[in-house]
């Protein structure tokens, strides 16, 4: 089918190119005119933090707000001057609000309401607001909108694409050939992002969805286009004509792309099993991006190959025959076949060591205390911690049951270990912990308060909300993992007609994911390599698992499908492994290198969440390409031999779906 599809693309390549340009352009124009309606939904029905949030929302409409901190380094604040400044910002009089002025009278804390829903204040308005100053005083700002406006954007994607181009040019020996996978990926991601911007008016799409779509889409888009292009180059070097090479590339590598991309989409949609609103639209958005990259690889790329085929063919044929470059991979396969047990044990040991820090994985949400020291949000955080105590950066709110006064509730709260202060307020009791929001002891305090106060009370706020979300994700994660692993193994069972290959793939991929989470924890959780210690974003393990499991299956499909193809030709299991690794080892390594630099570039994005995800994905791809594909998988096939393709007769009636 894909061969016939390729024939159509060859005959109508201009139509395919024009269709892609029109679709991408139309979506971009429409999205630009309509605009986005992104909204972060972390609701947890039935939780105490949600009860508090619902009670507060019922009392007043949801509006965006930021915090302003005014500090005088010498002498007490001039209340008249500071009061006029804060009144001009629209803030309520903090001098009439208990707990808003530090004990030494040199720091004041106030909330400034904005004219937009939460998280929707434009960055230019935030920049104008945070540019306000007061002579003789330090003025610093904090809040979600402030932190979002301070984050760098756009440079990470450009850095990743530049690094990918640097890798592709020497690989293909031509700037033209190197740009084709990049163009394919960029157009695919651009169309998906525009579509999701429009979709945000129908679904609750989180604000960070487009960044994650770009991160994942660029990686897999270049990966899939590269796979098709490398098979096209292989066919040309084997003596095929340009049209035949394109058809053969789609009929072989194109199938692998569809299978690999389908596995990634399956893993992403597995997030729907968590039944959390925060993941639903995100899963659909990233899955749509992967789908767009798959379609671009089998429609847009063949059209580009046809358009530039003559120039590409001349350069490809000047660089050698089909067998050149594979001898090193054959030698590696022979080496592993001679000592499969040490290779297998060594590979598993490396992944296990990398995964060890994940045993201390702590989920939550980073606060301004993990921001860069030169940001106003971090300076505001430090001022508040110094003047009011670290817990003032994340106070808790306790709602009392009907019939209980806030004064009585405060009296119950104050003796609880870890409470720095408890002040009755109109909405309940404002509790300041003795520790910062991201401190593990603060989470213990939330549980202690809930256990002490008992039924009828509710402990909420941003910190308890993050704790409830993290614990919900942790509780539902095993079901998600089981569903994704089980369905993916079933797909491989049908595709490769083997029982052992899906089991090996599942175990290897889980080891890669463990290594990725271990590296994330070591750097961002424990605070190594220049990162500030803190919790791992609560939703990242789910997203990283879905993406990494899918990408690991990509490489599994790329390699094993070629081994399977050679084995079906009847050359024997050992020789099939050598030929399969020889023909895919180079492309897997190149694709992995590109994905590592694309994902790794997000570490420098200035966004802690994207940095964590970029590092985790880069680490997973690196260990998967080097340790799993070069050691563990060849060792498995060397030990299993012909038994690797054992398939019980009872399962023979399952449909056949060959990837080649």
N, C-alpha and C positions, 0 to 999 in steps of 0.2 A: 504493500500500500504506500509506504513512504517512498519507494522507488518511483512509483507512478506519480506521486505528489511532486517529487523532485523534477520529473520530466515536465510537469505543468509549469513549475517555477522557472525552469530553463526557457521554456517557450514564451513565458509571459513575465520575464524578470522586470521589465519596466512597469508593468501593472502592479507587481508586488511592491516595488520601491515607492511608487507614487502613493499606493494605498497606505503604506506605513507612514510616510511623511504627512499625508492628509490627516490620518487618524491622530497621530501624535500632536500635530499642530492644532487641530480642532479641539482636542481635549485640553491642551494647554491654554488656548484662548478662552474657552468656556470656563475652565477652572479659575483663570485670572479674573474674569468678570464676576463670577458668582462668589468667589472667595471660599474660605474654609469655615467649618463650624466645629472645630476640634473641641473635645471636652474630656477631661480625665474622670473616669467613674471608678471609684474604689469602694462603692457601697457594699456592705456586708449585712444583709437583712438578718435580724435576730441577735446581732452582737450588741454588747453594751455601748461600744463606741458609736454604733449606728443610732442607738436610741438617743444618745446625747446630741448627735448631729441633727437628727430629725426634730428634736425639741427646739434646738436653736434656730433651725430653718423656719419653723412654724412661727417664731416670735418676730423674725425680721427677714426681709428679702435677702437673697444671697448676692453679695457685692464683693468685688475684688478689694483688697486692702493691703497696705504695706505698713511696716513699722519704721518709725524714725527715732533715732537716739541722738540726743543733744548732750554734749559733755563739755565741761569747763575744766581745764587742767589745773588752774589755780584759783581758789576762792569758790564760794557758792554761786549758784546760778542767779542771774538777775531775773526774777520771776516775771516782771513786766515785759522785759525784752523778749525772753523766751516764749512767754505766753502769747504775745502778739505774733511772733514768727509761726508758732504752731497753729494759731487761729487762722492765719493766712493760708495755711495748708488745708484747712477744713477739719483739723483734729479737735476732738473734745478736750476740755481743759484737764490736763493730766495732774495738775496740782490739786484738783478736787477729787482725784481718784486714788484710793488707798493703794500703796505699793508701786506707784508710778515714779516716785522720786527716791533716789538712793539715800541711804542713811547719812552720808556726808554732805548731801545737798548739792553735789556737783554733776549729777547725771539724771536725766529725765527720759522717760520712755513713753511714746504716744503712738496711737494707731491712726493712720490716715486712710479714710474711705475713698474709693475711686468710683468712677461713673461707668464701670463695666462689670459684667459677670466675672466670677473668679477665673483667673488665668487668661482672660481675653483682652487685657489692657495692652494696646500697641507698644512696641519697644520704644518708639520715639517719645511717647508720653512718659514712660518710665525714665528715660534718659533726661528729659526736661525736668522731671520732678527731682531726681537724685542729683541734678546739677545745682539745686538750690543750696545756698550756704548762709551762714550767719557770722558776721565779723566777731572774732574773739572766741569762737566756739567750734568744736568738732561736731559735724553733722554726718551721721552715717545711716544707711538704709538697709532694711532686710525685708524678706517676704518672697513668696514663690515667684511673683512677677519680676522682682528685682534680680533674683538669681537667674531666671531665664534670660533676661535682657543682658546680663553680664557674660553669658556663655558665648564662646566663639562659634561661628558656624560657617560651613562652606569650605574651609581650608582643608579639612580632613579628606573630603571626597577628592578634591583636586590633587592632593599629595598622593593619595592611593592610586589614582589614574596615571599620574606621572611615573610612579614607581612601576606600575604594571607595564607601561609602554617601554620603560628601560629594560624590562625582562623580556618582553616579546620581540623587540627589534633584533637582538642577537640570536634569539631562538629561531626566527623565521628568515633572518638575513635581509629583511626588507621593511621599510617604514610603512609601505602600503599594506603588506600582509599583516603587520602588527596592529594596524588601526582597525581592521575589520572586526575582530572580536570586541574591541572597545566601543566602536560605533553601534554594533548590535546590542550590547549591554546598555549603553546610555539611552538609546531610543526605547528599549523595552522598559527600563526603570522610569523614564520620563512619562511614558504613557500610563504606567501603573500608578504613579504618584498623582498625576492629574485626575485619574479616575477615582482614586481614594479621596481626594479633596472634594469631589462632587458627592461621593458616597457619604461623606461626613455629615451631610444634611439629612441623611436617612438613618444612619447608625451613629452610635456614640463612639467615635474614633478618637483614641488618645492623642494628645499633642505630640508625643514622641514617635508616633507611628511612621511618619515619613522619613525620619532619620534612620529608623531601623530598616525600613524598606530600601533606602539607599545603601545601607551597609550590606544587607543580605543580597539585594538584587545585583549590585555591581559584582560581588564575589561570584555568585552562581552564574550570572549572565556571561561574564568573561569565561568562566569555567566551561559552560556548555558550548559556547561558540568555539572555544579553543578545541574541544573534543572533536567537533564536526570538522573543523578546519584541518586538524592533524590527520584525520582519516582521509580527507580529500587529498592532502599532500602525499600520504602513503600510497594512495591509488595512482596518483600521477607518476610517482617514482617507480611503481610496478609496471608502468607502460600503458595505463588506461588513458583514453581520450578524456578531454575536459568534461564533456557531458556525462560520460560513463563514470568518471571519478566522482562527480557531484551526486549522481544517483546512488552509487555504491556507498558513499559517505553517509547519506541520509538513511539508506536502508540498513546500515549497521550502527554507526555512531548515533544516528538520529533516534533509533530505537532505544539505545542506552540513555540518551538525553530524556526521552519521554518517561522511561522507567525510573531513572534517577530523580527527575523533577517530580514525578508523581509520588515518589517516596517522601521527598521533602514536604510536599503539600500535605500528604497524609499525616506526617509527624506534626506539622503546624496545626492542622485542623484537630489534632488530638487534644489541643488546648481547650477545645470546647467541652471536653469531658470534665474539666475542673468546675464548670458551672459558676464562673466568676465573670461579672460584667466587664472587668478590666481586661480580660483576655479575649473576649469574643470577637470584637471588631478588629483587634490587633492581629489575631490569627488569620482572619479573612483578608486583611490588608496585605500582610507579608506573603500569604499564599497566592494572592492575586499577582504580586510582583514576580514570584517564581513562575507562575503560569505564563506571564508575559515574556519572560526570558526564554522559556521553552518554545513558545510560538515564534519568537524572533529567530531562534537558532535554526528552525526548520522551514522558515519562510523568507525572512529578510536576508539571512546569511547566504543561502543558495543564490538569491538574486544578485547579491554583491559579488559572489564568486563567478557568476556568469558575466557580469558587467566587466570585471577586471581580470577574467580568467586568462586571457592571452599573456598579459604582463606577469601574472602570478606564476603561470606555468614555466615561463622562461627562467625565472629566478629559482623556482623549486628544483627544476631538472639540473641546474648548474650546481646544486648543493649535494648531489649524490643519489644513490639508489635507495630502495626501500629497506635494505638490510643494514645500511650504515647507521651507526649510533646505537645499535641494540646489543652489541657484544658485551658491553660492560654490565648490562642487566642480565644477560645470560650467565655471565661469570658470577654475578651475585646470586642468582638462582642456584647455580651449581654449588656454590659455597654453603648456602643454607641447606641444600639437599644432603650435603655430606655431613653436616652437624645440626640436624633439625631441633634436637632437644635443647642444646645450649641457646640456640637462636630464640626458641619459643620462651624458655625460662627467662632469658635476659630481657626480652621485649616486655614480658608481663611484669618483671621486676621494675623496670624503668617506669612504666605507667603507674604501678602501685606506689612507688616513691613519690611521684608527682602528685598523686591523688591524696596522700596522707594529710596535708593541711586542710582538706575539705571536711575532715572529721570535726574541726572547730568552726565550720561554716555558721555564721550568724546572720539571719535575715532581718531586714528592716528597711528604713529609708534614710538616706544621708541627709543631714541638715547643713546649715551654713557653717558649722564647725569644721566641715571637711572641704570647704571652698578654698580657693587660692588665697594666700595671705594678703595679696594686693587688691582684693575685691572689697567693695563697700559692705557687702553682706557679711563677709568674714570679720571685718573690722567692727561692724555693729554687734555681731555675735560675741566677740571678745570683750567689747565694752560692757555689754549686759552681764556677761559672766563675771566680770571683775567687780561691777558695781552692785549687782543684785544677787549674785550667786549663779552657778551654771544651770540650775534647774529652771531659772526664769526664762531661758530660751525655749522651753517646752513645757509650760504649765499644764496641769491636768484640771479637768472640770468634773466635779462630783454632783450628780443630780440626786436629790433626796426624795423619798416617797411622799405621797400626799399625806398631809397632816404633820410632817416633820419640818420644823423651821430650819433655815440655813444656819442659824447660830448653833442649834443643837447638832446639826450634821457636822459643822466645823469642829465642835468639841469632840466628836467621835473620831475625826480624821487626825487631829493634831498629835495624839500619842503614838500613832503608827510609825514604826521605825522607818526612817528615810524621808519623812516629811519635814521640809525646812520651814514651811509656813502654810497656813490654811486660812483664807480670808473669805468671809461670807460676801457674796455678790448677788445681784438680782436673779441671775440664772441658776445659782447653786453655790458651790464652794470652790473657790479657785485654789488649787493645791500646787505649791512649788516644791518639786523634788530636791533632794540634796545633791543630785548629780545631773549631768547633762542629758539631753534627749537620746543620744545614741549610746549611752552607757548601759551595760547589761544590768546594772543594779536598778536602773529606773524601770526596766521591764519587770524585775522582781517586785518592785514597789507596787506597780499596777496590779499584779496578781495578789499581793498581800492586802491591798486596799479592798479588792473585790471579795477576798475571803473573809476579811474582818467585818466589813459593813453588811454583807449578807444580802438577802433578797430585797427587792424594792429600790435599792440604790443602783446607780449606773456611773461608771468611771469612764470618761471619754476625753476627747481632744485629739490633736494630731498625733501625739505619741501613742496613746492607747489604740488609735485607729490603725497605725502602722503595725503595732504588735499583733492586733487581731488579724490583720491581713496576712502577715507573715506566718502566723500559726495556722491559719486556714489553708494557705498554700502548702505548708509542710504536711498537713494532715491529708490533703487530697493528692499530693504528688505521686505516691506509690500507685494509685489507680491510673493516673495519667501515664506513668512510665510503663506499667503493665499493658495498657491498651495500645500504646504506640509500638512497643517492642513486639507484642503478639501479632498485630496486624502486619507490620513490616516483615516479620519472619514468615508469615503466611504468604505474602507476595513473593518473597524469594523462593519459598518452597515450590510455588507454582511455576515461577520463571525458570529456575535451574533444575527442576525435577530432582531435588536432593534434600535429604533431611539434615545432614551434617553441615552443609554450607550455611543455611540460615542460623543454626545454633552458633557456629563460629562467628558469623557476622554480628549477632546480637551481643555476644560476650565481648568481642573486640571493640565494638562501638561503645558499650557501656564503660569499658576501661578508658577509652579516649575521652568520654564525657567526664569521668571522674578526675582525669588528669587536668582537664580544662577548669573544672570547679576548684581543684587544688591550687592551680596557678592563680586564679582570681582571688582566692582566699589569702594566699601567701602575700600577694602584692597589696590588694585593696582592703582585705579584712584585717591582716596583721600589720599592715603599714610598712612594707619593705619597698626598696627601689625608689624612694622619694615620695611614695603615696602616703596620704594621711590615713591612719587606721580608722575603721568604721564598719558598719554593717554592709553586707552585700544587698543591693536592691532586691526587695522581696519577690518581684516577678521575674528576675533575671534567670534563676535556675531553670524555670519552666521554659523560657524562650531559648536559652542556650541549649537546653536538652533537645528541644524540638529541632532547632537549626543544625546543631552538631550531629544529632542522630541522622538527620536527613542527608547532610553532607558526607558523613562517614559512609552511609549507604551508597552515595554517589560513587565514591572511590571503589567500594566493594563491587558495585555493578560494572564500573569501567574495567577493572582488572579481571574479575571472575567471569564476566561475559566473554572476554577474549580467550581466557583459559578454556572456558566451556566450548567456544567455537572451535578451537584447535583440537580439543578432545573429541568432539563429534566428528572431526575429520579422520579419527582413528590413529593418531600418532602416539597414543599412550599418555598416561597421567603425568609422568615426569617431564617428558618433552613438551607437553601442553603447557605446563607451568612455566618452563623456560621461555617458550615462544610468547606466551601471554604477557609475562613480565617484560620481555624484550620490546614488545610492541606498545605497551601501555606505560611502562616505567617512566619514560621521558615525559610523556604528556601529563601523567599524574604529578610528577615532580614540578613541572612548569606551572601547571594549574595550581598546585599547592603553594608554590612560591608567590604567585600572583595574589591568591586569596590571603596569604599571610600578610603581605604588604598592604593590601586594601583594608583588611580588618585591623591590622596593627596601626594603620594611620589614624584610626579613630581614638587611639590612646592619647593623641595630641589634640583632640577636638576641643578641650576645655570643659567638656561635660563629663562628670564622674560616671554617670550611668552608661553613657556610650563608651567611655574608656574601659569600664569593666567588661562590657559585652564584647568590644573589639579585642581586648586582650584574651578573653576566654575563647572566642572563636579562632583567633590566630593560633593560640596554643594548641587547640584541639586539632586544627588542620595540619599543623606542623608535626605533631606526634603521630597523627594518623598516617600521613604520607611517608614519614621516615620509619617509625617503629612498627606500625601495624602492617602497612603494605610491603615494606622491605624485609621484615623479620617474621612477624606473627603469622600472616597469611601464607607466605611461602613455606614456613615450617609446618603449618597445619596440613597443606597439600602434600608436602613431602612425607609426613607421618601417615596421613590417611591413604595416599595412593589412589587406586581405583575405587576404594571404599568411599571417597569423598562424594562420589556421584551415586551412592546407594539410594534407591527409591523403592519403598515397599509396593508390592503389586496391588495392595488394597487401595493405594492412592493413585493408581494409574489412570483412573477415570477423571481425575482433575483436568481442567482445560490446560492446553499448552500455550505458553506465551513467551516465545524465545526472544531474547534481547538482541539477537544478531541474525 
